[in-house]
Amino acid sequence: TFGSMLDPNPDAEKSLVEAETLKRFQVAVSRLPEQERHCLNLRAEGLTYREIAEVLGSRVSTVHNIMLRVITRIQKDAHV
């Protein structure tokens, strides 16, 4: 019957796509310059741009520009 032809794990394809996306993301992050990677990690830890600027000893506008570059590079490199 048609029912027996269905994939028993309908989320298998979704899981594979998610795993591939995560791998591309990790590779893209690993290619970021150190300062950009540091900013991204601090943001991932929940720090605000103002807090990141304090940690780095820079201006909020600098952190904002760094994060824009990070997002652009990751989207380009990871095809996210």
Secondary structure, 3 states (H helix, E strand, C coil): CHHHHCCCCCCHHHHHHHHHHHHHHHHHHHCCCHHHHHHHHHHHCCCCHHHHHHHHCCCHHHHHHHHHHHHHHHHHHHCC
